Amino acid sequence: MSRKTRVLMVAPTCGVYGGIEAFTSAIASEVVSDSNFEVSVVFRLRPGYTLDERLTTELSSSPFQWRIMGKPDLSFIRSLLWADIVNCHFPLLYATFPARFFRKKLAITIENQRWPEHKDIYLRALMLADARWYISRFVAETWEGNQLSSDSKIVPAVSQLPDEWIDPKLRKGFFFIARWVPKKGIEELVQAYATARIDHSTHPLTLMGAGPLKEEVSILIKNSGVADYIETPGFVDHSEKIQRMAHARWNVAPAAFAEDLGLSPIEARACGVPSIVSDIGGLPEAAGSTALKCLPSDIPSLATALETAANMSSEDYISRCESSKASLADYLPRPGFYIDSFRELMTK
């Protein structure tokens, strides 16, 4: 009887349970559900960060083996030798070159755009891979340009998506969720909402989240003239977040910078809620063809998009809702994508 295929997943972590940790865990859980695979996950704690207890708590019930390391150590070398396939999240120099040296199959998942500090050695490490999976075309083009190699694919990064559907006639208002930090667009959204020529009582605004800009945003809301129509619930649990999102007519993601992808537009699409997004980075891909777009950091442009959304006909809106949800099947990786891809790697 042949032994199981061994997959080692390696990902950086800032010590908290965030997007990359959830995404890596979701892939590992999917692959280990197939009895032909063994999976081990190594999270490397980034220098200068400390480990949050929630990360180990979230991982404690995982169906796969896992550990968190500081600097690469002898145990990490043993893990590389144990594996048949190494799946790195980012072209990690301490994993990609040793994996290739040990003649392992190598797949690299790339969640981040290439920045100037990513020198040519990172690109060389990336090109060592047998398979490259970028979370958005935007991210892919920062690494490879407009023409992707035959071993590269666009595979959006998602973990667990909601499956809610609220009758469009019962939905109300605009919904925003993000940390309240610079360049997420929350200040511009408050100002655009205040100046938009809409019936604010019919189209209230919900601002979810919190963060360093809380005091500044609170002052903006107070002085906006439409404070009675803006709700700020702060952070809530996942189920309440999804319910609030699903009951909104529009999700708004007006980031002022090029996000690599954008989770909230994808979650909104899963609920059949169309989005208004900044036309930059990976946000338009995440939001899909039903989205309304605005210029980043442009308050009048965002206000116009809010007006277009508020004044949209019922027929057009319902069509966008249905298409937003239905089109996800063609956008997201098919069920079993990673299992099938790892099987294919072993035949190369």
The 8 nearest C-alpha neighbors of each residue, nearest first, counted from 0:
[[1, 2, 3, 35, 4, 34, 36, 37],
 [2, 0, 3, 4, 35, 36, 34, 5],
 [3, 1, 0, 4, 35, 36, 5, 37],
 [2, 4, 35, 36, 37, 5, 1, 34],
 [5, 3, 36, 37, 35, 83, 6, 2],
 [6, 4, 37, 82, 83, 36, 38, 3],
 [5, 7, 84, 38, 82, 85, 83, 37],
 [6, 8, 85, 39, 82, 40, 38, 86],
 [9, 7, 40, 86, 87, 85, 41, 39],
 [10, 8, 87, 41, 42, 40, 88, 86],
 [9, 11, 88, 42, 87, 43, 41, 12],
 [12, 10, 43, 42, 44, 45, 13, 9],
 [13, 11, 44, 14, 43, 45, 42, 10],
 [12, 14, 45, 48, 15, 44, 11, 49],
 [13, 15, 50, 12, 51, 49, 44, 48],
 [16, 14, 54, 51, 13, 17, 50, 53],
 [17, 15, 54, 20, 53, 21, 14, 18],
 [18, 16, 20, 15, 19, 21, 54, 12],
 [17, 19, 21, 20, 22, 16, 158, 23],
 [18, 20, 22, 21, 17, 23, 12, 10],
 [19, 21, 23, 17, 18, 22, 16, 24],
 [20, 22, 24, 18, 19, 23, 25, 17],
 [21, 23, 19, 25, 158, 24, 20, 18],
 [24, 22, 20, 26, 25, 21, 19, 27],
 [25, 23, 27, 21, 22, 26, 28, 20],
 [24, 26, 22, 28, 23, 158, 27, 21],
 [27, 25, 29, 23, 28, 24, 30, 22],
 [26, 28, 24, 30, 29, 25, 31, 23],
 [29, 27, 25, 31, 26, 30, 24, 32],
 [30, 28, 26, 32, 27, 31, 25, 33],
 [29, 31, 27, 32, 338, 28, 33, 26],
 [32, 30, 33, 28, 36, 29, 38, 37],
 [31, 33, 30, 29, 34, 28, 36, 62],
 [34, 32, 31, 35, 30, 36, 29, 338],
 [33, 35, 36, 32, 31, 3, 37, 30],
 [34, 36, 3, 33, 4, 37, 2, 31],
 [37, 35, 4, 3, 34, 31, 33, 5],
 [36, 38, 5, 31, 4, 6, 3, 39],
 [39, 37, 6, 63, 31, 7, 5, 27],
 [38, 40, 64, 7, 65, 63, 8, 6],
 [41, 39, 65, 8, 7, 9, 64, 42],
 [42, 40, 9, 66, 65, 67, 8, 43],
 [43, 41, 67, 10, 11, 9, 12, 68],
 [42, 44, 11, 68, 69, 67, 12, 45],
 [45, 43, 12, 69, 13, 14, 11, 68],
 [44, 46, 13, 48, 12, 43, 47, 11],
 [47, 45, 48, 44, 69, 13, 49, 70],
 [46, 48, 45, 49, 44, 13, 14, 50],
 [49, 47, 46, 13, 45, 14, 44, 50],
 [50, 48, 14, 51, 47, 13, 44, 45],
 [49, 51, 14, 52, 15, 48, 54, 13],
 [52, 50, 15, 14, 53, 54, 49, 55],
 [51, 53, 54, 55, 56, 50, 15, 14],
 [52, 54, 56, 51, 55, 57, 16, 15],
 [55, 53, 16, 57, 15, 56, 52, 51],
 [54, 56, 58, 57, 52, 53, 59, 51],
 [55, 57, 53, 59, 54, 58, 52, 60],
 [58, 56, 54, 55, 59, 53, 60, 16],
 [59, 57, 55, 61, 56, 60, 54, 65],
 [58, 60, 56, 61, 57, 55, 54, 62],
 [61, 59, 58, 62, 57, 56, 63, 55],
 [60, 62, 58, 63, 59, 28, 64, 57],
 [63, 61, 28, 60, 64, 31, 32, 27],
 [64, 62, 61, 38, 39, 65, 31, 28],
 [65, 63, 39, 40, 38, 62, 66, 61],
 [66, 64, 40, 39, 41, 63, 67, 42],
 [65, 67, 41, 42, 68, 40, 64, 39],
 [68, 66, 42, 43, 41, 44, 69, 65],
 [69, 67, 43, 44, 70, 42, 66, 71],
 [68, 70, 44, 43, 71, 67, 45, 46],
 [69, 71, 72, 68, 43, 44, 46, 45],
 [72, 70, 75, 69, 68, 73, 93, 76],
 [71, 73, 75, 74, 70, 76, 68, 69],
 [72, 74, 76, 75, 77, 71, 78, 70],
 [75, 73, 77, 72, 76, 78, 71, 79],
 [74, 76, 78, 72, 73, 77, 71, 79],
 [77, 75, 79, 73, 78, 74, 80, 72],
 [76, 78, 74, 80, 75, 79, 81, 73],
 [79, 77, 75, 81, 76, 80, 74, 82],
 [78, 80, 76, 82, 77, 81, 75, 98],
 [79, 81, 77, 78, 82, 76, 101, 83],
 [82, 80, 78, 79, 77, 83, 5, 7],
 [83, 81, 5, 79, 84, 6, 80, 7],
 [82, 84, 5, 103, 6, 104, 4, 85],
 [85, 83, 104, 6, 82, 103, 105, 7],
 [84, 86, 7, 105, 8, 6, 104, 106],
 [87, 85, 8, 106, 107, 105, 7, 9],
 [88, 86, 9, 107, 89, 8, 10, 108],
 [87, 89, 108, 10, 107, 109, 9, 86],
 [88, 90, 109, 91, 87, 108, 107, 110],
 [91, 89, 125, 124, 121, 92, 95, 107],
 [92, 90, 94, 89, 93, 95, 87, 88],
 [91, 93, 95, 94, 96, 90, 124, 121],
 [92, 94, 91, 95, 96, 97, 71, 98],
 [95, 93, 92, 91, 97, 96, 98, 87],
 [96, 94, 98, 92, 97, 91, 124, 93],
 [95, 97, 99, 98, 94, 92, 100, 93],
 [98, 96, 100, 99, 94, 95, 101, 93],
 [99, 97, 95, 101, 103, 96, 100, 94],
 [98, 100, 102, 96, 101, 97, 103, 95],
 [101, 99, 97, 102, 98, 96, 103, 95],
 [100, 102, 98, 99, 103, 97, 80, 79],
 [103, 101, 99, 100, 98, 104, 97, 105],
 [104, 102, 98, 101, 99, 83, 84, 105],
 [103, 105, 84, 85, 83, 129, 102, 344],
 [104, 106, 128, 85, 129, 84, 86, 103],
 [107, 105, 130, 86, 128, 129, 131, 85],
 [108, 106, 87, 131, 86, 88, 89, 132],
 [107, 109, 88, 132, 89, 133, 131, 87],
 [110, 108, 133, 89, 111, 88, 132, 107],
 [109, 111, 134, 133, 108, 89, 259, 112],
 [112, 110, 109, 259, 138, 113, 89, 134],
 [113, 111, 138, 141, 259, 114, 110, 142],
 [112, 114, 141, 142, 117, 111, 115, 138],
 [113, 115, 116, 117, 112, 141, 118, 111],
 [116, 114, 117, 118, 113, 119, 112, 141],
 [117, 115, 114, 118, 113, 119, 121, 120],
 [118, 116, 115, 114, 121, 113, 119, 120],
 [117, 119, 120, 116, 121, 115, 122, 114],
 [120, 118, 122, 121, 123, 117, 124, 116],
 [119, 121, 123, 122, 118, 124, 117, 92],
 [122, 120, 124, 119, 123, 118, 117, 90],
 [121, 123, 125, 119, 124, 120, 126, 118],
 [124, 122, 120, 126, 125, 121, 119, 127],
 [125, 123, 121, 127, 122, 126, 90, 95],
 [124, 126, 122, 90, 123, 127, 128, 121],
 [125, 127, 123, 128, 124, 122, 129, 131],
 [128, 126, 124, 125, 123, 129, 99, 95],
 [129, 127, 105, 130, 126, 106, 125, 107],
 [128, 130, 105, 106, 150, 104, 127, 131],
 [131, 129, 106, 150, 128, 151, 107, 132],
 [132, 130, 151, 107, 106, 108, 150, 152],
 [131, 133, 108, 152, 154, 153, 151, 109],
 [134, 132, 109, 153, 135, 139, 154, 108],
 [133, 135, 155, 154, 156, 110, 153, 109],
 [136, 134, 137, 138, 133, 153, 155, 281],
 [135, 137, 139, 138, 140, 153, 133, 134],
 [136, 138, 135, 140, 281, 139, 280, 141],
 [139, 137, 112, 135, 141, 136, 140, 259],
 [140, 138, 136, 142, 137, 141, 133, 143],
 [139, 141, 144, 143, 142, 137, 145, 138],
 [140, 142, 138, 113, 139, 112, 144, 143],
 [143, 141, 140, 139, 113, 144, 138, 112],
 [144, 142, 140, 147, 139, 141, 145, 146],
 [145, 143, 140, 146, 141, 142, 147, 139],
 [144, 146, 140, 147, 143, 139, 141, 136],
 [147, 145, 144, 148, 143, 140, 149, 139],
 [148, 146, 143, 151, 145, 149, 144, 139],
 [149, 147, 150, 151, 146, 143, 152, 131],
 [148, 150, 151, 147, 152, 130, 146, 131],
 [151, 149, 130, 148, 131, 129, 152, 147],
 [152, 150, 131, 148, 149, 132, 130, 147],
 [153, 151, 132, 154, 133, 131, 150, 147],
 [152, 154, 133, 135, 134, 132, 136, 155],
 [153, 155, 134, 133, 132, 332, 152, 156],
 [156, 154, 134, 135, 331, 157, 153, 332],
 [157, 155, 134, 154, 22, 158, 110, 260],
 [156, 158, 22, 155, 159, 160, 262, 331],
 [157, 159, 22, 25, 21, 160, 156, 26],
 [158, 160, 157, 161, 25, 22, 21, 266],
 [159, 161, 266, 158, 162, 269, 157, 265],
 [162, 160, 163, 269, 266, 270, 159, 241],
 [161, 163, 269, 270, 160, 164, 266, 271],
 [164, 162, 270, 161, 245, 165, 269, 271],
 [165, 163, 270, 271, 166, 245, 162, 269],
 [164, 166, 167, 245, 246, 163, 169, 170],
 [165, 167, 168, 169, 164, 170, 246, 317],
 [168, 166, 170, 169, 165, 317, 248, 320],
 [167, 169, 166, 170, 171, 165, 313, 317],
 [170, 168, 167, 166, 171, 165, 246, 248],
 [171, 169, 246, 247, 248, 167, 168, 166],
 [170, 172, 247, 248, 202, 246, 169, 173],
 [171, 173, 202, 203, 247, 248, 204, 249],
 [172, 174, 204, 249, 247, 250, 248, 205],
 [173, 175, 250, 205, 251, 204, 247, 249],
 [176, 174, 206, 251, 207, 250, 205, 252],
 [175, 177, 207, 208, 206, 174, 178, 263],
 [178, 176, 208, 179, 207, 175, 183, 209],
 [177, 179, 208, 209, 210, 180, 176, 183],
 [178, 180, 210, 209, 212, 177, 211, 213],
 [179, 181, 178, 212, 211, 210, 183, 182],
 [180, 182, 183, 179, 184, 212, 185, 186],
 [183, 181, 255, 184, 254, 256, 180, 185],
 [184, 182, 254, 181, 185, 255, 180, 253],
 [185, 183, 254, 253, 182, 187, 186, 255],
 [184, 186, 188, 187, 183, 189, 179, 253],
 [187, 185, 189, 188, 184, 216, 190, 219],
 [186, 188, 190, 184, 185, 189, 298, 191],
 [187, 189, 185, 191, 186, 190, 192, 184],
 [190, 188, 192, 186, 187, 191, 193, 185],
 [189, 191, 193, 187, 188, 192, 194, 186],
 [192, 190, 302, 188, 298, 194, 193, 189],
 [193, 191, 189, 195, 190, 194, 188, 302],
 [192, 194, 190, 191, 195, 223, 225, 189],
 [193, 195, 191, 192, 190, 196, 302, 299],
 [196, 194, 302, 192, 197, 193, 191, 306],
 [197, 195, 306, 194, 198, 302, 193, 303],
 [198, 196, 195, 199, 306, 309, 202, 310],
 [197, 199, 201, 200, 202, 196, 309, 203],
 [200, 198, 202, 201, 203, 197, 228, 225],
 [199, 201, 202, 198, 203, 228, 227, 197],
 [202, 200, 199, 198, 203, 172, 171, 197],
 [201, 203, 172, 199, 200, 171, 198, 173],
 [204, 202, 172, 228, 199, 200, 229, 201],
 [203, 205, 173, 229, 172, 174, 228, 230],
 [206, 204, 230, 174, 229, 231, 175, 173],
 [207, 205, 175, 231, 230, 176, 174, 204],
 [208, 206, 176, 233, 175, 232, 231, 205],
 [209, 207, 233, 234, 178, 177, 176, 179],
 [210, 208, 179, 178, 233, 213, 234, 207],
 [209, 211, 179, 178, 212, 213, 180, 208],
 [210, 212, 213, 180, 179, 209, 214, 178],
 [213, 211, 215, 179, 210, 214, 180, 216],
 [212, 214, 216, 215, 211, 210, 217, 209],
 [213, 215, 217, 216, 212, 218, 211, 219],
 [216, 214, 212, 218, 217, 213, 219, 186],
 [215, 217, 219, 213, 218, 214, 212, 220],
 [218, 216, 214, 220, 219, 215, 213, 221],
 [217, 219, 221, 215, 216, 220, 222, 214],
 [220, 218, 216, 222, 217, 221, 223, 215],
 [219, 221, 223, 217, 226, 218, 222, 216],
 [220, 222, 218, 219, 223, 226, 217, 224],
 [223, 221, 219, 220, 224, 218, 226, 225],
 [224, 222, 220, 225, 221, 193, 219, 226],
 [223, 225, 222, 226, 193, 221, 220, 227],
 [226, 224, 223, 227, 228, 193, 229, 220],
 [225, 227, 229, 228, 220, 221, 224, 223],
 [228, 226, 225, 229, 230, 224, 200, 203],
 [227, 229, 203, 226, 225, 200, 199, 204],
 [230, 228, 204, 226, 227, 205, 203, 231],
 [229, 231, 205, 206, 232, 204, 228, 203],
 [230, 232, 206, 233, 207, 205, 229, 208],
 [233, 231, 207, 230, 234, 206, 235, 208],
 [234, 232, 208, 207, 209, 231, 235, 206],
 [233, 235, 208, 207, 232, 209, 236, 240],
 [236, 234, 240, 239, 233, 237, 232, 208],
 [237, 235, 239, 238, 240, 234, 241, 233],
 [238, 236, 240, 239, 241, 235, 242, 234],
 [237, 239, 241, 240, 236, 242, 235, 243],
 [240, 238, 242, 241, 237, 236, 243, 235],
 [239, 241, 237, 243, 238, 242, 244, 235],
 [240, 242, 244, 238, 239, 243, 245, 237],
 [243, 241, 239, 245, 244, 240, 246, 238],
 [244, 242, 240, 246, 241, 245, 239, 247],
 [243, 245, 241, 247, 242, 246, 240, 174],
 [244, 246, 242, 243, 247, 270, 241, 165],
 [245, 247, 170, 243, 244, 242, 165, 171],
 [248, 246, 171, 170, 172, 244, 249, 245],
 [249, 247, 171, 170, 172, 173, 272, 246],
 [248, 250, 173, 274, 247, 273, 272, 174],
 [249, 251, 274, 174, 173, 175, 275, 273],
 [250, 252, 275, 175, 274, 174, 276, 253],
 [251, 253, 276, 254, 275, 175, 277, 250],
 [254, 252, 277, 184, 276, 251, 255, 183],
 [255, 253, 183, 184, 256, 182, 252, 277],
 [254, 256, 295, 182, 296, 184, 183, 253],
 [257, 255, 254, 258, 182, 279, 295, 280],
 [258, 256, 280, 279, 259, 281, 255, 254],
 [259, 257, 280, 260, 281, 256, 261, 282],
 [258, 260, 281, 111, 138, 280, 112, 257],
 [259, 261, 281, 282, 258, 285, 135, 262],
 [262, 260, 282, 263, 285, 264, 258, 281],
 [261, 263, 265, 264, 266, 260, 285, 157],
 [262, 264, 266, 265, 261, 267, 176, 252],
 [265, 263, 286, 267, 266, 262, 285, 274],
 [266, 264, 268, 262, 267, 263, 285, 286],
 [267, 265, 263, 269, 268, 264, 160, 262],
 [266, 268, 272, 264, 270, 265, 269, 263],
 [269, 267, 271, 324, 265, 323, 270, 272],
 [268, 270, 266, 324, 267, 271, 162, 161],
 [271, 269, 163, 267, 268, 164, 272, 245],
 [270, 272, 324, 320, 268, 323, 269, 321],
 [271, 273, 267, 268, 270, 320, 249, 248],
 [274, 272, 249, 290, 320, 323, 268, 250],
 [275, 273, 250, 290, 249, 251, 264, 286],
 [274, 276, 291, 251, 290, 292, 252, 250],
 [277, 275, 252, 292, 253, 251, 274, 278],
 [276, 278, 253, 293, 295, 294, 279, 292],
 [277, 279, 292, 294, 293, 283, 276, 295],
 [280, 278, 257, 277, 282, 281, 283, 295],
 [281, 279, 257, 258, 282, 137, 259, 260],
 [280, 282, 260, 259, 284, 137, 258, 283],
 [281, 283, 285, 284, 261, 260, 280, 286],
 [284, 282, 286, 285, 281, 278, 287, 276],
 [285, 283, 287, 282, 281, 286, 135, 260],
 [284, 286, 282, 283, 265, 287, 264, 260],
 [287, 285, 264, 283, 284, 290, 274, 282],
 [288, 286, 284, 289, 285, 290, 283, 323],
 [287, 289, 290, 286, 283, 323, 284, 291],
 [290, 288, 319, 287, 323, 273, 291, 322],
 [291, 289, 274, 288, 275, 286, 273, 287],
 [290, 292, 275, 274, 276, 304, 289, 293],
 [293, 291, 276, 278, 277, 275, 290, 304],
 [292, 294, 277, 301, 300, 278, 276, 295],
 [293, 295, 297, 277, 278, 300, 296, 292],
 [294, 296, 255, 277, 297, 293, 254, 278],
 [297, 295, 255, 298, 294, 187, 184, 254],
 [298, 296, 300, 295, 294, 299, 301, 187],
 [297, 299, 301, 191, 300, 187, 302, 296],
 [300, 298, 302, 301, 297, 303, 191, 194],
 [301, 299, 303, 293, 297, 298, 302, 294],
 [300, 302, 304, 298, 293, 303, 299, 191],
 [303, 301, 191, 195, 299, 305, 304, 300],
 [304, 302, 306, 300, 301, 305, 299, 307],
 [303, 305, 307, 301, 306, 302, 308, 300],
 [306, 304, 302, 308, 303, 307, 309, 301],
 [305, 307, 303, 309, 304, 308, 310, 197],
 [308, 306, 304, 310, 305, 309, 311, 303],
 [307, 309, 305, 311, 306, 310, 304, 249],
 [310, 308, 306, 307, 311, 305, 197, 202],
 [309, 311, 307, 308, 306, 312, 197, 305],
 [312, 310, 308, 309, 307, 316, 313, 315],
 [311, 313, 315, 314, 316, 310, 317, 309],
 [312, 314, 316, 315, 317, 311, 168, 318],
 [315, 313, 317, 312, 316, 318, 311, 319],
 [316, 314, 318, 312, 313, 317, 319, 311],
 [315, 317, 313, 319, 318, 314, 312, 320],
 [318, 316, 320, 314, 319, 315, 313, 321],
 [317, 319, 315, 321, 316, 320, 322, 314],
 [320, 318, 322, 316, 317, 289, 321, 323],
 [321, 319, 271, 317, 323, 318, 272, 322],
 [320, 322, 318, 323, 319, 324, 271, 325],
 [321, 323, 325, 319, 324, 320, 326, 318],
 [324, 322, 268, 320, 271, 321, 326, 325],
 [323, 325, 271, 268, 269, 322, 321, 326],
 [326, 324, 322, 327, 323, 321, 328, 271],
 [327, 325, 328, 324, 329, 323, 322, 330],
 [328, 326, 330, 329, 325, 324, 331, 323],
 [327, 329, 326, 330, 331, 325, 333, 332],
 [330, 328, 327, 326, 331, 332, 333, 325],
 [331, 329, 327, 328, 326, 332, 155, 154],
 [330, 332, 328, 327, 329, 155, 333, 154],
 [333, 331, 154, 336, 334, 330, 155, 329],
 [332, 334, 336, 335, 331, 328, 329, 330],
 [335, 333, 336, 332, 337, 331, 338, 29],
 [334, 336, 338, 337, 339, 333, 29, 30],
 [337, 335, 339, 333, 334, 338, 340, 332],
 [336, 338, 340, 339, 335, 341, 30, 26],
 [339, 337, 335, 341, 30, 340, 336, 342],
 [338, 340, 342, 336, 337, 341, 335, 343],
 [341, 339, 337, 343, 342, 338, 336, 344],
 [340, 342, 344, 338, 343, 339, 337, 345],
 [343, 341, 339, 345, 340, 344, 338, 346],
 [342, 344, 340, 346, 341, 345, 339, 347],
 [345, 343, 341, 346, 347, 342, 340, 104],
 [344, 346, 342, 343, 347, 341, 104, 84],
 [345, 347, 343, 344, 342, 341, 104, 340],
 [346, 344, 345, 343, 129, 104, 342, 341]]
